[in-house]
Amino acid sequence: MPLKPTWSVHELLSSYPSPKLPAETLDKLYKLSALVPPKEGTPEHSKVTKELEEMIRLVEAVKLVDTDGVVVSGRGEEEDMDRKYYGNPEDVRKDGYGQELLKHAARTAGDFYVVEADRTRRMPTS
């Protein structure tokens, strides 16, 4: 057994090119998340940009892994035991099971609850 690690994630990732995240993309991600983006040029903006660029680098590195010939083991793992007893939640049941609570909702749209959100997006003050 080795006394020191034989490889590191940081070393592995350093061999991949570092992506550049445009400020417009960061603003768009914040707006899609209904969050107020940090002002460009601030330390917080730089920190978030750097962290997202590192995540993008990791995702791109994972996408490059050759998975040809890799066999995924079958279902039945412990985390899927609830499916054995309660069924697959994606399966549509014809007997109306799971629809009882919708009858008590004040508003619905098809098979979904409708919730009115009294949430407005706050813009930063200058």
Secondary structure as the mmCIF struct_conf table of DSSP 4:
data_model
#
loop_
_struct_conf.conf_type_id
_struct_conf.id
_struct_conf.beg_label_comp_id
_struct_conf.beg_label_asym_id
_struct_conf.beg_label_seq_id
_struct_conf.end_label_comp_id
_struct_conf.end_label_asym_id
_struct_conf.end_label_seq_id
BEND BEND1 LEU A 3 LYS A 4
BEND BEND2 THR A 6 THR A 6
HELX_RH_AL_P HELX_RH_AL_P1 VAL A 9 SER A 14
TURN_TY1_P TURN_TY1_P1 SER A 15 SER A 15
BEND BEND3 TYR A 16 TYR A 16
HELX_LH_PP_P HELX_LH_PP_P1 PRO A 17 PRO A 19
HELX_RH_AL_P HELX_RH_AL_P2 ALA A 23 LEU A 32
TURN_TY1_P TURN_TY1_P2 SER A 33 ALA A 34
HELX_LH_PP_P HELX_LH_PP_P2 VAL A 36 LYS A 39
TURN_TY1_P TURN_TY1_P3 GLU A 40 GLY A 41
BEND BEND4 THR A 42 THR A 42
HELX_RH_AL_P HELX_RH_AL_P3 PRO A 43 LYS A 63
TURN_TY1_P TURN_TY1_P4 LEU A 64 LEU A 64
BEND BEND5 VAL A 65 VAL A 65
TURN_TY1_P TURN_TY1_P5 ASP A 68 GLY A 69
HELX_LH_PP_P HELX_LH_PP_P3 VAL A 72 GLY A 74
BEND BEND6 ARG A 75 ARG A 75
HELX_RH_3T_P HELX_RH_3T_P1 GLU A 78 ASP A 80
HELX_RH_AL_P HELX_RH_AL_P4 MET A 81 TYR A 86
TURN_TY1_P TURN_TY1_P6 PRO A 89 GLU A 90
BEND BEND7 ASP A 91 ASP A 91
HELX_LH_PP_P HELX_LH_PP_P4 VAL A 92 ARG A 93
TURN_TY1_P TURN_TY1_P7 LYS A 94 ASP A 95
TURN_TY1_P TURN_TY1_P8 TYR A 97 GLY A 98
HELX_RH_3T_P HELX_RH_3T_P2 GLU A 100 HIS A 104
BEND BEND8 ALA A 106 ALA A 106
STRN STRN1 THR A 108 ALA A 109
TURN_TY1_P TURN_TY1_P9 GLY A 110 ASP A 111
STRN STRN2 PHE A 112 TYR A 113
HELX_LH_PP_P HELX_LH_PP_P5 ARG A 121 THR A 125
#
